[in-house]
Amino acid sequence: MHGMTVGRTAEREDLLAAAVVEAVERTGAYAGSVFLRSRDRRSIVLAATCGVTPSLLGGWRLISVNSPIPVAAAYSSGRTVHLANAEETMRRYPQLAVALPYAFGSCSVPVGTGGETFGSLAIVRAATPDSEGLSKAQRRHLRSVADRLGDSLAALRARTGDPVECDPGTVPVEIPAPSGAAVQVGFFQWDLETGTFVADDELCAIFGLDPLAFDGRAETLASCLHPGDLAAFRAFARDAVMDGRTTSRRLRLRDHGHGGEEYRTVELWGRVPSAHDTRAGTHLVGAVVDARAGHMAVAAVERLRDGVFSLTPDGRVTYANHSALRLLGASGDELLGHFLWDVLPWLSDPDVEYRHRSAMISQAPTSFLACRPTDRWLSFSLHPEADGVTGRVMPVGRPPPDPTPSASSAAAAPATAPARLGVMYHVLQLGSALTEAVTAREVCEVVSDQLLPAFGGQQLAIYVVRDGTMHLLFHTGHHEDFLDWLEGVPLHARLPGTETLTSGAPLFIESQKDLSGGYPGIPTGEVSSWAYLPLIASSRPVGTCVLGFDEIHQFTEKDRGVLTALAGLIAQALERARLYDSEFALARGLQKALLPHRLPRVPGIRSVVRYLPGTSGMDIGGDWYDIIPTDSGVYLVIGDVEGHSIAAAATMAQLRSAVRAFAAVGPMPGDVMTGVNRTLIDLGPGLLASCCCIHLDPHGHQACAVTAGHPPPLLRRPDGTTDALDLDVGPLLGVERASVYPETRIALPPGSVLALYTDGLVEEPGADIDVGIDRLRASLAHARAGSLDELADRLLHNARGFSYRADDIALLLTEFRSPRPGGHQGDRGADHRDDFAAGRPAAR
């Protein structure tokens, strides 16, 4: 089973990779990405990329479907979003242009099939100010690629049952940009007994042989070698057989490009098959590696007086010639695999990283000046391609007072700690993300996700003031006891976490020695540096945000200024979120109080109820349910007032009371519904409501049902057949005072189960409600449950799995039993379970 799952995952990844590569190639772009919707349909998740790494394009891996970003707009609208150049991007999507202020064009298209949208596909390409972007034909090609991907994903889902959706933690498929091969490899099999040599086309090309004309003899290959290497060629095979392990030789091969008078060196690798293979001892398998292109390039670059280096798309150093190492004053071990601005303090100015990012995203060369201590000016130029950047560095004389272009005058002085270019973007992203964070938990998670990467911290804790003392609200990091000593201390205590709040000034502590000197006796733990940020909103102390660093961190003036500014932003968002949490809890408590706390015991039936509030906001809904025993029988009632507001909840309470009042008088369900309809119109709330009311005959297994625009009840009979009851449907409550509500007689044999529900359980965006009703009917028919409670839980299983529900859900299940003599059924009565959420789920 595990192998099947892995296989399906690989198939899906192959589909995504093929689509994004084709999209990039067909449009002449240098980067592309595929986003797929999340399970809760509130976000799109990065699933595959090609070319430029995601970190350069803002690092967006999870995007709200409502975000003002082209790739999200394409998903939400189902339309192509084409941005020809930076000017058009700024005009139509200013938030994207502020976060990525570079010259580039883009095109985003929806991915889906049959009216269902799975995600979106986007490409990024170089663009000049007057660029017209993709042609109509290229846009059609891109849309065609996206449509085929949608068809393939739908077919995979139909065949395997696996969802199309992506989890937020999914690691995206990354396909690097294509680059020229510096190494040529050919493979062979050599039968040592017969001398037969089976070579692939690549090996023949290395040896300068026509694959169709090669006679398959080892002697033919040997004739292409330098005469002095023939003995080594034979010894290569002999040693491999004798030692039974991989062996290698360097051989000189005639260079056919120079008339056969010159030779180049190739690597010959080979091994004998494993011992259990029948060819062991008689065959040799291996490869010929020709790295002449790479060797020649390296040799040529090393001869240059100018410094030459190579960077990956995200900016890590992959190569630097000796001149570059000398000019930069660093060794290869220090540079390789690292960012220049991390290793060299004098290049730590954010503008250096900005120049690299600008070159990669705009795919245009850029240059700047920087000063290496002491007073040695160097000129840098960056030449980008999709697979990386080639850089050139050379010494220059002292530039004029205002050199143009220049990294920054700050680069002339050693920086105490590398500043991060990301600070600018993280501030923008933090502000944008906080606008969508609603609960206090969400605000804390946003702060953690943005601040720690921006400033290189490893710990983050947020303490809030409650009843004059400090209390931990949120913590992340691997030190569980980080700031435990701050819990419960009064606001007036002389501690860094409280003093920064009472004074209103941030506190930056760069070493354990500084902490012990200023606050003797405070535990330092394993943290080396701290930033204490006061959270003050509307002149009120909200709490303290603390960043911790495992290594000593020196805070630059820019770090201090940015963190101080962010503290006010965080405080306002946190205060707003805490107010929301309080009001949300109050609203949910009110809604719970309006619903029945306990359902009555009724002989001959057993009922269970479930209620799930919607998660789309703080407003409460108008769904209700009830079981009403009367002298004439029992009423099963379920209803739904339109909207989500205090007014909807109040109207729901009034309608519930009206149903009970009319049912107590003893009329049939049609009369009850007529009276409730008139009551709603007399109340005049301006709201409509649906309702289903079923009156059970106390002397048999018959019932009379009435529905006012409500979804039909479902009935599962003892033999397992399940149907949506075909009732005569009356108009919604509140439409017309003279409305009439026809009654329908239904049979309820012993052992049958009746399901009443509200539309939140069966409605799905973009799908007809009848589809949802039939899906619920099938679930009720086939659910394997040992009790009515378990059956209710199974029917709500999928609804509970979504963190986002636009509507409330009410479900009332009733099982009918054979009456016993004397009317005592011995049942446990009705079971009522409220599934109110403890708090609002994840942010929109």
BALUMGU-850411 format. One record per residue (C-alpha): residue in three letters; x negated, y, z negated. Coordinates in steps of 0.25 Angstrom, whole numbers. Layout:
N
ALA,X,Y,Z;
...
This chain:
844
MET,0,0,0;
HIS,-11,10,-3;
GLY,-18,7,10;
MET,-5,10,17;
THR,-4,23,10;
VAL,-18,27,13;
GLY,-15,23,28;
ARG,-3,32,28;
THR,-11,43,22;
ALA,-22,42,32;
GLU,-12,42,44;
ARG,-6,55,39;
GLU,-19,61,37;
ASP,-23,57,51;
LEU,-10,63,56;
LEU,-13,76,49;
ALA,-28,76,54;
ALA,-25,74,68;
ALA,-14,85,68;
VAL,-23,96,62;
VAL,-35,92,71;
GLU,-26,93,83;
ALA,-20,106,79;
VAL,-34,112,77;
GLU,-39,107,91;
ARG,-27,111,99;
THR,-27,125,94;
GLY,-41,128,94;
ALA,-40,131,79;
TYR,-52,128,69;
ALA,-43,124,57;
GLY,-30,117,55;
SER,-21,112,44;
VAL,-9,103,41;
PHE,0,106,29;
LEU,11,96,24;
ARG,23,99,15;
SER,22,96,0;
ARG,32,86,-6;
ASP,40,97,-12;
ARG,40,105,1;
ARG,36,117,-6;
SER,21,117,0;
ILE,13,113,11;
VAL,0,105,8;
LEU,-13,105,17;
ALA,-13,91,23;
ALA,-24,92,34;
THR,-34,102,39;
CYS,-44,103,51;
GLY,-56,113,52;
VAL,-57,124,42;
THR,-56,119,27;
PRO,-43,123,19;
SER,-51,131,9;
LEU,-55,141,20;
LEU,-40,143,24;
GLY,-36,147,10;
GLY,-36,134,4;
TRP,-21,132,5;
ARG,-18,117,3;
LEU,-4,119,-3;
ILE,5,130,3;
SER,19,134,-2;
VAL,29,133,10;
ASN,33,147,7;
SER,19,153,8;
PRO,16,164,18;
ILE,6,155,25;
PRO,8,151,40;
VAL,6,136,37;
ALA,17,137,27;
ALA,26,146,36;
ALA,25,135,47;
TYR,29,124,38;
SER,41,132,32;
SER,46,138,45;
GLY,43,127,54;
ARG,37,137,64;
THR,23,140,70;
VAL,16,151,63;
HIS,5,156,73;
LEU,-5,167,68;
ALA,-14,172,79;
ASN,-24,180,71;
ALA,-27,186,58;
GLU,-18,198,61;
GLU,-6,190,63;
THR,-9,182,51;
MET,-10,194,42;
ARG,3,200,48;
ARG,11,187,46;
TYR,5,180,34;
PRO,-3,191,26;
GLN,-5,181,14;
LEU,-13,172,23;
ALA,-21,183,29;
VAL,-25,188,16;
ALA,-29,175,11;
LEU,-37,172,24;
PRO,-41,185,30;
TYR,-48,180,42;
ALA,-46,180,57;
PHE,-39,167,61;
GLY,-26,162,68;
SER,-17,151,63;
CYS,-5,143,68;
SER,4,135,59;
VAL,15,125,63;
PRO,25,116,56;
VAL,22,101,55;
GLY,35,93,55;
THR,45,85,63;
GLY,60,84,65;
GLY,63,97,58;
GLU,55,93,45;
THR,42,101,42;
PHE,31,93,36;
GLY,20,104,35;
SER,12,113,45;
LEU,0,113,53;
ALA,-9,125,55;
ILE,-21,129,62;
VAL,-31,141,60;
ARG,-39,147,72;
ALA,-49,158,75;
ALA,-42,171,79;
THR,-46,185,83;
PRO,-37,197,80;
ASP,-31,196,95;
SER,-30,181,95;
GLU,-16,176,100;
GLY,-18,163,92;
LEU,-13,150,97;
SER,-7,149,111;
LYS,7,144,112;
ALA,2,131,118;
GLN,-7,129,106;
ARG,4,132,96;
ARG,13,121,103;
HIS,1,112,102;
LEU,0,115,87;
ARG,15,113,85;
SER,14,100,93;
VAL,3,95,83;
ALA,11,98,71;
ASP,24,92,77;
ARG,16,79,80;
LEU,11,79,66;
GLY,25,81,60;
ASP,30,69,68;
SER,18,60,64;
LEU,20,64,49;
ALA,35,61,50;
ALA,32,47,57;
LEU,22,44,46;
ARG,32,47,35;
ALA,43,39,42;
ARG,34,27,44;
THR,27,27,30;
GLY,37,35,21;
ASP,26,44,16;
PRO,30,58,15;
VAL,24,69,24;
GLU,22,79,12;
CYS,8,82,6;
ASP,5,82,-9;
PRO,-2,95,-13;
GLY,-14,87,-18;
THR,-16,81,-4;
VAL,-30,82,1;
PRO,-29,88,16;
VAL,-35,80,27;
GLU,-47,89,32;
ILE,-53,88,46;
PRO,-65,96,48;
ALA,-67,104,61;
PRO,-74,97,72;
SER,-88,100,74;
GLY,-99,95,83;
ALA,-106,82,80;
ALA,-121,83,77;
VAL,-122,68,76;
GLN,-119,57,86;
VAL,-117,43,81;
GLY,-116,30,90;
PHE,-113,16,84;
PHE,-118,2,89;
GLN,-118,-13,87;
TRP,-131,-20,90;
ASP,-131,-35,92;
LEU,-145,-39,88;
GLU,-145,-53,94;
THR,-140,-49,108;
GLY,-145,-35,108;
THR,-131,-30,112;
PHE,-129,-15,107;
VAL,-114,-10,107;
ALA,-115,5,106;
ASP,-104,16,106;
ASP,-103,27,116;
GLU,-109,37,106;
LEU,-121,28,104;
CYS,-123,27,119;
ALA,-122,42,120;
ILE,-133,44,110;
PHE,-142,35,118;
GLY,-138,42,131;
LEU,-132,29,136;
ASP,-119,28,144;
PRO,-109,19,135;
LEU,-103,13,148;
ALA,-117,9,153;
PHE,-124,4,140;
ASP,-127,-10,141;
GLY,-126,-13,126;
ARG,-141,-17,124;
ALA,-149,-12,113;
GLU,-161,-11,123;
THR,-154,-1,131;
LEU,-152,8,118;
ALA,-167,5,114;
SER,-171,11,128;
CYS,-166,24,124;
LEU,-175,25,111;
HIS,-189,31,110;
PRO,-199,19,113;
GLY,-205,21,100;
ASP,-192,18,93;
LEU,-189,5,99;
ALA,-195,-3,88;
ALA,-187,5,78;
PHE,-175,2,85;
ARG,-177,-13,85;
ALA,-182,-12,70;
PHE,-169,-5,67;
ALA,-160,-17,71;
ARG,-170,-27,64;
ASP,-170,-20,51;
ALA,-155,-19,50;
VAL,-153,-33,52;
MET,-164,-37,43;
ASP,-160,-28,31;
GLY,-145,-29,34;
ARG,-143,-14,31;
THR,-141,-1,38;
THR,-154,4,44;
SER,-157,16,52;
ARG,-168,21,62;
ARG,-171,34,69;
LEU,-174,32,83;
ARG,-178,41,95;
LEU,-168,41,106;
ARG,-171,46,120;
ASP,-164,60,122;
HIS,-157,58,136;
GLY,-154,73,136;
HIS,-169,76,138;
GLY,-172,66,150;
GLY,-176,55,140;
GLU,-189,61,136;
GLU,-185,66,122;
TYR,-179,58,110;
ARG,-170,61,99;
THR,-169,54,86;
VAL,-156,45,82;
GLU,-153,37,70;
LEU,-150,22,71;
TRP,-141,16,60;
GLY,-138,1,59;
ARG,-134,-10,50;
VAL,-130,-25,52;
PRO,-116,-29,49;
SER,-112,-34,35;
ALA,-116,-48,31;
HIS,-102,-54,33;
ASP,-102,-49,48;
THR,-105,-59,58;
ARG,-114,-49,65;
ALA,-123,-48,53;
GLY,-137,-50,57;
THR,-135,-49,72;
HIS,-129,-35,73;
LEU,-132,-21,70;
VAL,-122,-9,69;
GLY,-125,5,68;
ALA,-126,19,73;
VAL,-135,29,81;
VAL,-134,43,75;
ASP,-139,55,84;
ALA,-140,67,76;
ARG,-148,75,86;
ALA,-138,87,87;
GLY,-138,89,72;
HIS,-153,87,71;
MET,-155,97,83;
ALA,-146,107,77;
VAL,-152,107,63;
ALA,-166,108,69;
ALA,-162,120,78;
VAL,-156,127,66;
GLU,-167,124,57;
ARG,-177,131,67;
LEU,-169,144,65;
ARG,-174,156,57;
ASP,-160,160,54;
GLY,-152,153,43;
VAL,-141,144,48;
PHE,-131,136,39;
SER,-118,129,41;
LEU,-105,129,32;
THR,-93,120,32;
PRO,-80,126,34;
ASP,-78,129,20;
GLY,-92,135,18;
ARG,-101,125,13;
VAL,-115,124,18;
THR,-118,112,27;
TYR,-131,116,33;
ALA,-142,127,31;
ASN,-155,128,39;
HIS,-168,131,32;
SER,-167,146,36;
ALA,-153,147,30;
LEU,-158,141,17;
ARG,-170,150,16;
LEU,-162,163,19;
LEU,-151,159,9;
GLY,-161,155,-2;
ALA,-155,141,-5;
SER,-158,126,-2;
GLY,-150,117,6;
ASP,-145,109,-7;
GLU,-140,122,-12;
LEU,-132,126,0;
LEU,-127,113,7;
GLY,-113,110,3;
HIS,-110,123,-4;
PHE,-105,137,-1;
LEU,-115,147,2;
TRP,-107,157,-7;
ASP,-108,147,-19;
VAL,-123,144,-18;
LEU,-128,158,-15;
PRO,-124,168,-25;
TRP,-127,180,-15;
LEU,-117,174,-5;
SER,-106,172,-16;
ASP,-99,185,-11;
PRO,-85,181,-7;
ASP,-87,187,7;
VAL,-97,177,11;
GLU,-86,166,9;
TYR,-76,175,16;
ARG,-85,176,28;
HIS,-86,161,29;
ARG,-71,159,27;
SER,-69,170,38;
ALA,-78,164,48;
MET,-71,150,46;
ILE,-57,155,47;
SER,-59,165,58;
GLN,-69,156,65;
ALA,-77,169,68;
PRO,-92,172,64;
THR,-94,181,53;
SER,-107,187,46;
PHE,-111,194,34;
LEU,-123,199,26;
ALA,-127,194,12;
CYS,-139,198,3;
ARG,-147,187,-3;
PRO,-155,191,-16;
THR,-163,199,-16;
ASP,-159,209,-5;
ARG,-160,199,7;
TRP,-149,201,17;
LEU,-144,189,25;
SER,-135,189,37;
PHE,-125,178,38;
SER,-116,174,50;
LEU,-106,163,50;
HIS,-101,156,63;
PRO,-89,147,60;
GLU,-83,135,67;
ALA,-72,126,62;
ASP,-81,116,56;
GLY,-90,126,48;
VAL,-99,138,49;
THR,-113,141,54;
GLY,-120,152,47;
ARG,-132,160,50;
VAL,-140,168,40;
MET,-152,177,43;
PRO,-159,188,35;
VAL,-156,203,39;
GLY,-162,216,34;
ARG,-155,224,23;
PRO,-141,228,29;
PRO,-136,242,29;
PRO,-128,246,16;
ASP,-115,241,22;
PRO,-119,229,29;
THR,-108,223,39;
PRO,-104,212,38;
SER,-109,209,24;
ALA,-104,198,14;
SER,-103,208,3;
SER,-112,218,-4;
ALA,-110,209,-16;
ALA,-118,198,-9;
ALA,-131,206,-11;
ALA,-130,203,-26;
PRO,-131,190,-32;
ALA,-117,185,-37;
THR,-116,179,-51;
ALA,-106,169,-46;
PRO,-101,165,-33;
ALA,-88,173,-30;
ARG,-77,165,-22;
LEU,-71,171,-10;
GLY,-59,163,-14;
VAL,-56,173,-25;
MET,-50,182,-15;
TYR,-41,171,-9;
HIS,-38,165,-22;
VAL,-33,178,-27;
LEU,-24,179,-15;
GLN,-20,164,-17;
LEU,-17,165,-32;
GLY,-8,177,-30;
SER,-1,170,-19;
ALA,0,157,-26;
LEU,5,164,-39;
THR,17,170,-32;
GLU,22,156,-30;
ALA,19,150,-43;
VAL,31,151,-52;
THR,29,143,-65;
ALA,18,145,-75;
ARG,12,132,-71;
GLU,12,135,-57;
VAL,5,149,-59;
CYS,-6,142,-68;
GLU,-8,131,-57;
VAL,-10,142,-46;
VAL,-20,150,-55;
SER,-28,137,-57;
ASP,-28,134,-42;
GLN,-32,148,-38;
LEU,-42,153,-49;
LEU,-50,140,-51;
PRO,-55,139,-37;
ALA,-56,154,-35;
PHE,-66,155,-47;
GLY,-72,142,-48;
GLY,-66,138,-62;
GLN,-63,125,-67;
GLN,-53,127,-79;
LEU,-41,136,-79;
ALA,-32,138,-91;
ILE,-20,148,-93;
TYR,-15,151,-107;
VAL,-3,159,-110;
VAL,2,167,-122;
ARG,14,161,-129;
ASP,18,166,-143;
GLY,5,174,-144;
THR,-4,162,-142;
MET,-11,156,-130;
HIS,-6,143,-124;
LEU,-11,135,-112;
LEU,-2,135,-100;
PHE,-12,129,-90;
HIS,-25,122,-89;
THR,-33,116,-77;
GLY,-47,110,-77;
HIS,-55,98,-82;
HIS,-57,104,-96;
GLU,-45,100,-104;
ASP,-49,108,-116;
PHE,-52,121,-109;
LEU,-47,132,-118;
ASP,-40,123,-128;
TRP,-44,133,-139;
LEU,-35,144,-133;
GLU,-22,136,-135;
GLY,-13,142,-146;
VAL,-23,154,-150;
PRO,-16,167,-153;
LEU,-17,178,-143;
HIS,-25,187,-152;
ALA,-36,176,-154;
ARG,-51,181,-150;
LEU,-52,171,-139;
PRO,-55,173,-124;
GLY,-42,168,-119;
THR,-34,177,-129;
GLU,-43,190,-128;
THR,-43,191,-113;
LEU,-28,191,-114;
THR,-27,201,-126;
SER,-37,210,-119;
GLY,-32,208,-105;
ALA,-46,207,-100;
PRO,-51,194,-93;
LEU,-63,187,-100;
PHE,-74,180,-91;
ILE,-84,171,-99;
GLU,-95,166,-91;
SER,-102,156,-100;
GLN,-100,148,-113;
LYS,-110,157,-120;
ASP,-102,169,-117;
LEU,-89,163,-122;
SER,-96,158,-135;
GLY,-102,172,-137;
GLY,-89,179,-135;
TYR,-80,169,-142;
PRO,-88,160,-152;
GLY,-83,147,-155;
ILE,-74,145,-143;
PRO,-75,131,-136;
THR,-82,133,-123;
GLY,-79,118,-118;
GLU,-85,115,-104;
VAL,-81,128,-98;
SER,-92,138,-95;
SER,-85,151,-90;
TRP,-71,157,-92;
ALA,-62,167,-87;
TYR,-51,172,-96;
LEU,-40,179,-88;
PRO,-29,187,-96;
LEU,-15,185,-90;
ILE,-7,197,-93;
ALA,6,201,-86;
SER,14,213,-88;
SER,4,217,-100;
ARG,8,204,-107;
PRO,-2,193,-110;
VAL,2,180,-103;
GLY,-10,172,-105;
THR,-25,169,-101;
CYS,-30,162,-89;
VAL,-44,155,-91;
LEU,-53,150,-80;
GLY,-64,141,-84;
PHE,-77,137,-77;
ASP,-86,125,-80;
GLU,-98,132,-75;
ILE,-103,146,-79;
HIS,-95,156,-70;
GLN,-100,170,-69;
PHE,-88,179,-65;
THR,-91,189,-55;
GLU,-84,203,-55;
LYS,-75,198,-44;
ASP,-71,186,-51;
ARG,-67,194,-64;
GLY,-59,204,-56;
VAL,-52,194,-48;
LEU,-49,185,-60;
THR,-44,197,-68;
ALA,-34,201,-57;
LEU,-29,187,-56;
ALA,-26,186,-71;
GLY,-15,197,-69;
LEU,-10,189,-57;
ILE,-9,176,-65;
ALA,-3,183,-77;
GLN,9,188,-69;
ALA,11,175,-62;
LEU,10,167,-75;
GLU,20,177,-82;
ARG,30,176,-71;
ALA,29,161,-71;
ARG,31,159,-86;
LEU,43,168,-85;
TYR,48,159,-74;
ASP,45,146,-82;
SER,54,152,-94;
GLU,65,156,-85;
PHE,64,143,-77;
ALA,65,135,-90;
LEU,77,144,-95;
ALA,84,142,-81;
ARG,82,127,-82;
GLY,87,126,-96;
LEU,100,134,-92;
GLN,102,124,-80;
LYS,100,112,-89;
ALA,110,118,-100;
LEU,121,120,-89;
LEU,121,105,-85;
PRO,127,93,-93;
HIS,118,89,-105;
ARG,124,75,-106;
LEU,134,68,-97;
PRO,146,61,-103;
ARG,147,46,-105;
VAL,158,40,-96;
PRO,163,26,-96;
GLY,160,18,-83;
ILE,150,27,-77;
ARG,135,31,-80;
SER,129,44,-75;
VAL,116,50,-74;
VAL,112,64,-70;
ARG,99,71,-65;
TYR,97,85,-63;
LEU,84,91,-56;
PRO,83,107,-56;
GLY,78,113,-43;
THR,63,118,-43;
SER,64,129,-33;
GLY,65,140,-44;
MET,70,145,-57;
ASP,84,146,-53;
ILE,94,135,-58;
GLY,104,128,-50;
GLY,118,124,-50;
ASP,119,109,-50;
TRP,127,102,-60;
TYR,133,89,-64;
ASP,144,84,-73;
ILE,151,71,-78;
ILE,165,75,-84;
PRO,174,65,-91;
THR,189,68,-91;
ASP,202,61,-94;
SER,204,58,-79;
GLY,190,53,-76;
VAL,176,57,-75;
TYR,170,69,-66;
LEU,156,68,-60;
VAL,152,81,-55;
ILE,140,87,-48;
GLY,139,101,-42;
ASP,129,112,-37;
VAL,130,127,-37;
GLU,123,134,-26;
GLY,110,141,-29;
HIS,100,141,-40;
SER,102,152,-50;
ILE,108,155,-64;
ALA,121,158,-56;
ALA,121,145,-50;
ALA,119,138,-64;
ALA,130,146,-70;
THR,140,143,-59;
MET,136,128,-61;
ALA,139,129,-75;
GLN,153,135,-72;
LEU,156,125,-62;
ARG,152,113,-71;
SER,162,119,-82;
ALA,173,121,-71;
VAL,172,106,-66;
ARG,173,101,-81;
ALA,185,110,-84;
PHE,193,106,-71;
ALA,189,91,-73;
ALA,194,91,-87;
VAL,208,96,-83;
GLY,209,83,-75;
PRO,211,86,-60;
MET,204,78,-49;
PRO,191,82,-43;
GLY,197,90,-32;
ASP,204,99,-42;
VAL,192,100,-50;
MET,184,105,-38;
THR,195,115,-34;
GLY,195,121,-48;
VAL,180,122,-49;
ASN,179,129,-35;
ARG,189,139,-39;
THR,182,141,-52;
LEU,169,144,-44;
ILE,176,154,-35;
ASP,182,161,-47;
LEU,168,162,-54;
GLY,163,169,-42;
PRO,148,166,-43;
GLY,146,166,-28;
LEU,140,152,-28;
LEU,145,139,-22;
ALA,144,125,-28;
SER,146,111,-24;
CYS,151,100,-32;
CYS,155,85,-32;
CYS,165,80,-42;
ILE,169,65,-44;
HIS,181,61,-53;
LEU,179,46,-58;
ASP,192,38,-60;
PRO,191,33,-75;
HIS,200,20,-71;
GLY,192,15,-59;
HIS,181,17,-49;
GLN,187,28,-41;
ALA,183,43,-41;
CYS,187,56,-34;
ALA,176,65,-28;
VAL,176,79,-24;
THR,165,87,-18;
ALA,163,102,-16;
GLY,152,103,-5;
HIS,143,93,-14;
PRO,134,82,-8;
PRO,142,69,-8;
PRO,140,59,-20;
LEU,133,46,-17;
LEU,139,33,-21;
ARG,131,20,-23;
ARG,140,8,-24;
PRO,137,-5,-31;
ASP,132,-12,-19;
GLY,122,-1,-16;
THR,128,6,-5;
THR,127,21,-7;
ASP,135,32,1;
ALA,137,47,0;
LEU,152,48,-3;
ASP,160,54,8;
LEU,169,65,0;
ASP,178,75,5;
VAL,169,88,3;
GLY,176,100,-2;
PRO,169,114,-1;
LEU,159,120,-10;
LEU,164,126,-23;
GLY,165,141,-22;
VAL,169,142,-7;
GLU,184,144,-7;
ARG,194,144,-18;
ALA,204,136,-10;
SER,194,124,-8;
VAL,199,110,-9;
TYR,191,98,-13;
PRO,196,85,-8;
GLU,194,72,-17;
THR,188,59,-12;
ARG,190,46,-19;
ILE,178,37,-21;
ALA,176,23,-26;
LEU,165,21,-37;
PRO,164,6,-39;
PRO,157,1,-52;
GLY,142,1,-50;
SER,142,13,-40;
VAL,133,25,-43;
LEU,138,39,-39;
ALA,128,50,-36;
LEU,131,65,-37;
TYR,120,75,-34;
THR,117,89,-29;
ASP,111,93,-16;
GLY,98,96,-22;
LEU,95,80,-22;
VAL,98,79,-7;
GLU,94,92,0;
GLU,81,93,7;
PRO,76,105,15;
GLY,78,103,29;
ALA,86,91,28;
ASP,101,88,29;
ILE,108,86,15;
ASP,114,73,21;
VAL,100,67,23;
GLY,97,70,8;
ILE,111,64,4;
ASP,108,51,12;
ARG,94,50,6;
LEU,100,51,-8;
ARG,111,40,-4;
ALA,100,31,0;
SER,92,33,-13;
LEU,104,30,-21;
ALA,107,18,-13;
HIS,93,12,-14;
ALA,88,17,-27;
ARG,84,6,-36;
ALA,87,10,-51;
GLY,90,2,-63;
SER,98,13,-69;
LEU,106,26,-65;
ASP,95,34,-72;
GLU,85,28,-63;
LEU,93,30,-51;
ALA,95,44,-53;
ASP,80,46,-55;
ARG,77,39,-42;
LEU,87,48,-34;
LEU,80,60,-40;
HIS,66,54,-38;
ASN,63,62,-25;
ALA,69,75,-30;
ARG,60,74,-43;
GLY,48,73,-34;
PHE,49,86,-28;
SER,44,98,-35;
TYR,53,107,-27;
ARG,68,106,-27;
ALA,76,117,-21;
ASP,89,113,-28;
ASP,93,106,-41;
ILE,97,91,-41;
ALA,109,85,-49;
LEU,112,70,-48;
LEU,123,63,-55;
LEU,123,48,-54;
THR,135,40,-59;
GLU,136,24,-60;
PHE,150,18,-61;
ARG,152,6,-70;
SER,163,-4,-72;
PRO,172,0,-84;
ARG,172,-9,-96;
PRO,184,-12,-104;
GLY,187,-1,-114;
GLY,180,9,-106;
HIS,167,8,-113;
GLN,156,6,-103;
GLY,144,5,-112;
ASP,136,15,-103;
ARG,127,25,-108;
GLY,134,36,-102;
ALA,128,47,-93;
ASP,114,50,-93;
HIS,110,64,-91;
ARG,96,68,-87;
ASP,91,82,-83;
ASP,79,83,-75;
PHE,76,98,-77;
ALA,62,101,-73;
ALA,53,106,-85;
GLY,47,117,-76;
ARG,47,122,-62;
PRO,39,113,-53;
ALA,28,118,-43;
ALA,29,132,-37;
ARG,35,134,-24;
